[in-house]
Amino acid sequence: MFTTDEVTSGYITAVDVSDVNNMSVIDQIQSWSPQDNVIPHNTHVKDNYLVTSYYCDGVTVVDASDPYNLQEVAYYDTSDSTGGTFSGAWGAYPWLPSNNILVTDRQEGLHILSVDNIDFSVENLNAFLDVQIYPNPSADEFRIDLENVSWHSISVLDMNGRLLESHINENRKTSILLGENWLPGTYLVDIEDAMGLRISYKLIKE
């Protein structure tokens, strides 16, 4: 999960919410700016990026493909106002088909921005779907290959939706073995990527 403080000198924060009873901050980032007291307002997730409006400091684009290492990759100041007030950029909209970003400034009006060398394409999202599971059905183990996927967690559920086991990708694994001790039956494997997108697969243990 990504959030902003909306306070002076606030942060964009990445939070691990895989365990809602033990949520933890995994990284924070502030706008690269000559001002040290600007206020982050709203952040929006677009593919692997966070597009954030800042009062008095315009808009930033942060690469969040690795939420443990947030990196600012683009910045545009819409206002001459100084930090610490609620003037300047109020909101940003990054979901146009053109991939342009709309930024509304409370004093300066609408800005339409294009961002070079950043991929907001559907292919970026489709990389999450590049998951291979074999064999399926299986009388032994299932191998899940996620070489091209920045995955965060894998959960195994029974057909009643009960959570049986979960795995967090703490060591950047590109594959995982499941099912050695499973009883025969049908299981759902829920894979969540680093941006919170999820896909589920049905596995059959013979």
C-alpha positions in Angstrom: 0.0 0.0 0.0 1.2 3.5 -0.7 0.1 6.6 1.2 1.0 10.3 1.8 1.1 12.2 5.1 -0.3 15.5 3.8 1.7 17.3 6.3 4.7 19.7 6.0 7.9 17.8 5.0 5.8 14.7 4.6 6.6 11.5 2.8 5.3 9.1 0.3 5.3 5.8 2.2 5.2 2.2 1.2 3.5 -0.1 3.7 3.5 -3.9 3.8 -0.1 -4.8 4.7 0.2 -8.6 4.0 -0.5 -9.0 7.7 -3.1 -6.4 8.7 -2.4 -7.1 12.4 1.3 -6.3 11.9 1.6 -3.7 9.2 5.1 -2.2 8.6 6.6 0.7 6.7 9.1 -0.7 4.2 10.3 2.6 2.5 9.7 6.3 2.4 10.6 9.0 0.0 10.4 12.8 -0.1 10.3 15.0 -3.2 13.6 16.1 -4.7 13.1 19.8 -4.2 15.1 22.9 -3.1 12.3 23.3 -0.5 12.2 21.1 2.6 8.7 21.8 3.8 6.4 20.9 0.9 3.3 18.8 1.4 2.5 15.6 -0.6 -1.3 15.5 -1.2 -2.5 12.5 -3.2 -0.6 9.7 -4.8 -1.9 7.5 -7.6 -0.6 4.1 -8.7 -0.1 3.7 -12.5 1.5 0.4 -13.4 4.9 0.4 -11.5 4.8 4.1 -10.8 3.4 6.5 -8.2 2.2 9.9 -9.5 1.9 12.4 -6.7 0.7 16.0 -6.5 2.6 18.2 -4.0 1.3 21.5 -2.7 3.7 24.3 -3.7 5.9 21.7 -5.5 4.1 20.4 -8.5 4.0 16.7 -9.4 6.5 13.8 -9.0 6.7 10.3 -10.6 8.3 7.6 -8.4 9.4 4.2 -9.6 7.8 1.8 -7.2 8.5 -1.5 -9.0 10.5 -2.4 -5.9 8.5 -0.9 -3.0 11.5 -1.5 -0.7 13.5 1.0 -2.8 11.3 3.9 -4.0 13.1 6.1 -6.7 11.9 9.5 -8.0 12.3 9.5 -11.8 10.4 12.6 -12.9 9.5 16.0 -11.4 7.7 19.1 -12.6 7.0 22.2 -10.5 3.7 23.9 -11.4 3.9 26.8 -9.0 6.2 29.6 -7.7 4.6 29.3 -4.3 6.9 28.3 -1.4 6.3 25.2 0.8 4.3 24.9 4.0 1.0 26.1 2.6 -1.9 24.5 0.7 -1.2 26.4 -2.6 -0.2 24.9 -5.9 -0.8 21.4 -7.3 -3.9 19.8 -5.8 -4.3 16.7 -7.9 -2.9 14.6 -10.7 -4.6 12.3 -13.2 -2.3 9.7 -14.9 -4.8 7.4 -16.7 -5.4 9.1 -20.0 -5.0 6.8 -23.1 -2.3 9.2 -24.3 -0.3 8.5 -21.1 -0.2 12.3 -20.5 -0.6 13.5 -16.9 -3.2 16.1 -16.0 -2.2 18.3 -13.0 -4.5 20.8 -11.4 -2.9 23.8 -9.7 -5.1 25.9 -7.4 -3.6 29.2 -8.7 -2.1 28.3 -12.1 -4.8 26.1 -13.5 -4.5 23.0 -15.6 -1.1 21.6 -16.7 -0.9 18.7 -19.3 2.4 16.9 -19.0 4.1 14.2 -21.0 6.7 11.9 -19.4 9.6 10.7 -21.6 11.3 7.3 -21.1 8.7 5.9 -18.7 6.6 3.0 -19.7 2.9 3.3 -18.7 1.9 0.6 -21.2 -0.3 -2.4 -20.9 2.7 -4.6 -21.5 4.1 -3.4 -18.2 1.1 -4.8 -16.5 1.1 -8.0 -18.6 4.5 -8.9 -17.3 2.7 -9.8 -14.0 0.8 -12.5 -15.9 4.0 -14.3 -17.1 3.7 -17.0 -14.5 4.4 -20.7 -15.2 3.1 -23.5 -13.0 3.9 -27.2 -13.7 3.0 -29.9 -13.6 -0.7 -29.3 -13.0 -2.3 -31.7 -12.0 0.5 -33.1 -9.9 0.8 -36.1 -7.6 3.9 -34.6 -6.0 5.1 -30.9 -6.0 4.1 -27.9 -8.1 6.8 -25.6 -9.4 5.9 -21.9 -9.9 8.3 -19.9 -12.0 8.1 -16.1 -11.6 11.4 -15.1 -13.3 9.8 -12.0 -15.0 7.4 -11.1 -12.1 8.2 -8.8 -9.2 6.1 -10.9 -6.8 5.5 -10.1 -3.2 3.4 -12.9 -1.7 1.9 -16.2 -2.5 -1.2 -17.5 -0.6 -2.7 -21.0 -0.8 -6.4 -21.4 -0.1 -8.8 -24.3 -0.1 -12.0 -24.2 -2.1 -13.8 -22.7 0.9 -11.5 -19.7 0.9 -9.6 -20.8 4.0 -5.9 -19.7 4.1 -3.7 -22.8 4.3 -0.3 -21.3 3.9 1.4 -18.1 2.8 4.9 -17.1 1.5 6.5 -13.7 1.5 9.3 -13.0 -1.1 11.9 -11.7 1.2 14.9 -13.0 -0.8 13.7 -12.1 -4.3 13.1 -15.7 -5.3 12.2 -16.4 -8.9 10.7 -19.8 -8.3 9.0 -21.7 -5.5 7.8 -25.3 -4.8 4.4 -26.0 -3.3 2.2 -29.0 -2.5 4.6 -31.7 -1.2 2.4 -32.4 1.8 -1.0 -31.4 0.4 -3.8 -33.9 0.5 -5.5 -34.8 -2.8 -7.9 -32.0 -3.9 -8.3 -28.7 -5.5 -6.4 -25.6 -4.3 -6.3 -21.9 -5.2 -2.9 -20.2 -5.4 -3.2 -16.4 -5.1 -0.1 -14.5 -6.3 0.3 -10.8 -5.5 2.9 -8.6 -7.2 4.9 -5.8 -5.7 2.2 -3.3 -6.8 -0.7 -5.1 -5.1 -2.0 -6.7 -8.3 -3.3 -10.2 -7.9 -4.0 -13.3 -10.0 -5.3 -16.7 -8.9 -4.6 -20.2 -10.3 -6.4 -23.4 -9.6 -4.1 -26.4 -8.8 -5.1 -30.0 -8.6 -3.3 -32.4 -6.3 -3.8 -36.0 -7.3 
